[in-house]
Every structure is written in C-alpha cells, then in structure tokens.
Amino acid sequence: MLDKSSASALKLSQVQTELDKLKSREESLSSQISRLSTEQGIEAELRTKFHAVKDGESVVVILESPQASSSSAQSAAVVAASATKMGWWQRVLRAIGL
C-alpha cells in the first residue's frame, strides 16, 4: 500500500511538471499569435526571417572574418542590395554574382 502511494505521488509530481511546461508553452504561443495578429508584428517577422525591405530601403549585411586580411575583410564586410530599382529576384542574382 505504501509503495502504491509513493508511486502515485511521484507520478502526480511528474504530471504536474508536464502540465506546468505545457501551460508555459501555451502562454508563449498565445503571445506569438497576438503579436502576429497585427500589421507591425507581421512586418517585424518578415523583416527578421526573410530580410524583407520596403521600396526605397536597402539591406546591409555585415560579415566578420577574423582570418581575412584587412583589405579583403573590408571588401567583403558590406553587401548592400538596393530595393528601389531591383526586385527581389534581381537582388538574389546580384548577391550570387550573376
């Protein structure tokens, strides 16, 4: 009888821990849903994940290379794509050197 009681108490503790984790995950997901339900949240997510820009803006990517010489590091340090005259496909082609 004592073994069943202690086993039940252990199982209850494990289930309570799992429930707490799931509640925390639910809060996190609800927060993300709320943020992505707004125009600002959608724009921020697009800019973060896909490096999207609006017309007239530019994307600048700074690459760090500790092993490169200073002249080659400077030439590779900044890659800019202008969104004013090029579409996204042209920026991709330019970025890969075509």
TAPELIN-V475962 format. One record per pair of residues at least 24 apart in sequence whose C-alpha atoms are under 7 Angstrom apart, sorted by the first residue. I is the first residue (numbers start at 0). GAP is how many residues later the second one is. Records with the same first field share a line. If there is no record, write none. Layout:
I = GAP  GAP
This chain:
52 = 30
54 = 28  29
55 = 27  28
56 = 25  26  27
57 = 24  25
